[in-house]
Amino acid sequence: MLDKVSVIIVNWNCEQFIEQCLLSLLAQTVKPFEIILVDNSSSDGSVDIVRRFSSIRLIELDQNTGFAAGNNFAIKAASTESEWIALLNPDAFPSPTWLEELVGSTQNNPEFDVFGSTLVNAMDSSVLDGTGDVYHASGLVWRKDHGAEDSVVNRDVESEIFSPCAAAALYRRSIFFEANGFDEDFFCYVEDVDLGFRLRLAGHRCLYVPRSVVYHVGSGTIGGQHSDFSVYHGHRNLVWAYIKNMPGLLFWACLPLHISMNLIVIIYFILKGQGKVILKAKWDALLGIPLMWKKRQNIQKNRVVSVKEIWELLDKRLIPNRHSYKKTGCNGE
């Protein structure tokens, strides 16, 4: 018997995508136990569309709480009968076997607690949007295989990844609560990598399931990957994720690299004409360090994996991927 899955969607002004998302979800070969959609006080017509789907449990919030808090709220409201929580962006359209492949992989790989999907560019199905998240020793994060041809993926080979992109991912419900969910101070961007890192430190592993396919638009309602909004949250949160999670000696050994990366990023965005927003992002990141350090102490105190194990999971290339921060879609921001 298949384990029950609650599917969670956090929506904010995704009127142009939400119907296709829900229709694709309702056409799954393995049906979700329940579908919960949290709306972050949308101002468009997306809620009216959701109301037409009687099987969708709609929760309307009176303010935009962000992707992190929106998901936390929904997962707390989910049925305790569900062993698994599947997250799906409202601008992500799952293939019919998306959930079936994920659930099947949980049964074949009981040593894993987190599962990621293949994200395909919804505008060009020959191009990948990503096959999991990469964490660089400098603290940069990016989506593996973003922009690569779909043919690079071997659909028959599942592989371990650092963490999944939460645009389409599956988590064992119990470990989500053990890790205290998404960090709501992040609001949006990099919050899934932060959660993935914390789960890693707690000894939980993540598997990429290539046959679990979702077509993803990405950055649809927030002005694109280099909008001021995404630059601010992405680059503030990169610092916080590093402060909280980089363990033991790695924190100090990689700190010069982390600082150098941040300086290069600042120069890059100043030259692009976004100096004001990148400086604010980094300044606010610095102001948040005392709080993040307090969180770090609790996270590291409960770490069960060795520093060596984390080191082996990090990307250590001298010149990292050109993508300087995680790209997410209209998922509550």
N, C-alpha and C positions, 0 to 999 in steps of 0.2 A: 504493500500500500504506500502511495506517495505521500510525503510529508506535506502539510498544509503551508501555503504561502500567502502572506498579506502583501499586496502591491501598494506602494506609496507614491503619490505624485504631488509635488508642490508646484502650484501654478501662480504666476503673476503676469497678467496681460499677455497671455498666449492664445488669444482668440483665433489667430490664423492657423494654429497647429493643433489645438486641443482635441477637436473632433476626430481628426485622423489618428491621433495618439490613442484615444479611447476605443475607436473602432478596431484598431490593430490589436489592442489589448484584449478586447472581448472575443476576438477571433483566434485566440491561443488554443493549441491542441491540448494543452494541460491548463485547465481553468484555475485562476487564482481563487483561494478561499474567500477573499474579500479584496475590494479595491477601495482605497481611501484617497480622496483628493482634498488637500488643504489649499484653500485659496488665500493668498496674501494680500487681501484687499485690492483686487484688480479693479481698474477703472474702465476696462473695455467690456466687450460682451461675452467673455469666456465663461463666466459663471452661468449665464443663461443657456449656453450650449451644454454645460455639464448637467444642468437640471433636467435636460431631456433624456438623460441616461438614468433610469430608475434604479439600476443595480449598483450605481456608484454612490458610495457614502461621501457626501460633500460636507466639509467643515469650512465655514467662512470665518476668517479672522478679521478684526476691525482695523488692523494695521499691517504693514509689510514687515514681517518678522525676520525675513531672510531665509535662505535655503537651509541653513543649519537649524535654526529654531523651528521652522516649519516642519521639517522632517522629524525632529525630536518630538514635537507635539503629536504628529500623526502616529508615530510608532508607539508612543505611550497609550494612544487611544485604540491601537490595533488589538485584535482578539488574542488572548493568551493561548488559544488553541493552535495558533500558527507557530511552527518552529522556526520558520524562515521569514525574513523581510526582504522584499525586492524593491529597489528604488528605481524609478523611471522618470526621466525628464518629460515635461509636456511637449517638448519639441523633438521627442524621440519616438520613432515608429517601429515597434518590434515586429520581426518576422514571425509567422505563425508558430514556429517551434522554439522561439526564444526562451520561454519559461520551461518548456519540456527539456531542453538541452541543459539548462542550469540545474534543474531538479535531478535529472538523471546523473549529472556529474557529482552531485552531493552524495548520491548513493554509491557511486563507484569510487569515490575518493573521500572516505570518512575522516581522513587525517587533515582535511582542509575545512576551514570555517567561513571563508569568504570566496566569492566567485565573481569573475569579471567577464564581460561580453565583448564581442567584436563590434566596434562602432564604425559604421560606414557613412560616408558623406551622403546626406539625403539629396543633395543637389547633383551629385555625380557618383553613381554607385560603383564606378570603377576605382574610386579613390577611398582610402581608409581615413576615418576620423581618429582612430586610435585603437590600440590593443592592450591597454593597461597603462598605469602611471609609472614613471621612472623618477627616482630620487637621486640627485647628484650629490657628491660629497660636499659641494659648495652650498647646498641648500636650494639650488634650482630644482624645479620640477617641470616635467613635460609629459605629454601623451606619446607613448611609444607608437611608432609607425604612422604618426599623423602626416597626412599628405602623400603617403606611399601608395603605390598601386595595390589594389586588392589581391592581386596574384601572389604577393609576397607571403601571404598567410597560408600555412598548411592546415587545412580544416580538420585533418585527422590527428593532429598532435596538440594535446593540452600541455600547458607549461606554467610553471610558477612565475608570478610577477610580484613586484613590490606591493602594489595596491591596485584596486579597480577604480575606474572613473565612475562616480556615483550617478552619472547620467543613465546608467543601466548596470546594476550590480545586485548581488544577492549576499545577505549577511545572516549568519545564525543569530536568531533573536537574542539569545541569552548573552552572547559576547558583546552585543551592541550596548546592552545595559551595564554589563560589567565595566565597559570602557567609558561609561557616562555619556554615550552618544556623541553627536557632533558638538564641537566647541562653539557656543552661540556668540562668543565675542568675535569670532571670525566673520559672522554675518553670511558671507558667501565668498567663494573662491578659495581653493587650497584646503577647505575644510574636510574634504574627503581624503586627501593625502595625509592630513594631520590625524584623522581617525585611523587610517590605514597604518600609519607609523606606530600609533599607540597600541593597536592590535598586534602588530609585529613584536613590539617590546614585551607584550603579555604572552607571547608564544603562539599566536594564531597565524596561520599561513593562508595565502591567497592563490587561487588557481585561475588561469585564463582559459575560458571555454570557447574555442574559435567558432564552433557551430552555433553558438548562441548569438544571433545577429540582430542588431538594431540600427535603423537608419536615422542619423542624428543631424539636425540642422545646426545648432550651436550658436550662442551669442546673438540670438535673434532679436531680443527686445532691449538690449542694453548698449546698443551702439557699436558692437563689434569688439574684437579681442583687444584693441588698443584704445578703446574709449576711456575717458578720464575715470569713469566708474570702475571699470575692470582693472585699469592700471593701479588705481589707489588700493582697492581691496586685495588684489593679487599680490602686490609688492609689499604691502604692510604685512600680510599674512605669511609670506615666505619667511620673514624674520621670526615671527612668532612660532611657526612650526619648527624651525631650527632650534630656537631657544628651548622649547618644551621637550623635544624628542631626541635630539642627537645625544647618544649615551656616552657617559664616562670620558675616557681619554679622547675619544673621537671628537667630542665637543671642542676641546682645547686645540687638538691637532689640526682640525679643519677650520677653526675660527678665522685665521688669517685669510684663507681661501674664501670664506663666507663674506668677510668684510670687503675683500677685493671685488668679489662678484657684485656686491651692492654698490660699490663706487662706480664700477663700469656701467651698471644699469642706470644709475643716476645721470651719468654723462650722456648715455645713449638717449634717454628721454628728454634731457635738456636740449640736445641737438635736434630732436624731433619736434621741439616746440611745446613739450609737456613738462617743462621744468617745475612749474608750480605744483602740479599734482604729484609728481614723483617725490619731491622734497617733503610735501605734506605726508605722503605715505610713509616715508622713512622716519620722519620726525614722530609721527604718531606710533610707529612701531617701537621706537626708542622709549617713548612715554609708557608704553604698555609692558616693558620688560619686567618691572617688579612683579606685576600680576602673573605674567607668563613664567617667571622664575619660581614663584610659589607653586604654580601648577606643575612645573618641571620636577620639583622635589618629590611630589606625590607620585608622579609617573615613574620616575627613576627608582624610587624606593620599591615599587612593585614590579620592576623589570625582572623577567625570568630568563631571557635569552642573553647570550654573551655578546660582548662588544665585537668579537670576531665574526659572529653570525651576522650582525648588522653590517659590518664592513663589507662582507661578501655580497650583500644585497645592493649596495650602493653603486651607482654609475661613477666610474673614476677616470673617465676620459679627460685628457688635458683640455680639449676644446669641446665643451658639451653641446648638446642639441641647441639649435638656434632659437627654439621656443623658450621664452624667458619666464613663463608662468603658465599655470593650468588654465585651459579654456573650457568654460562651461556654458551651458545654454540658458534659456530663460527659466531658471529653476528657482524662482522665488526671490531673485535679487531685484 
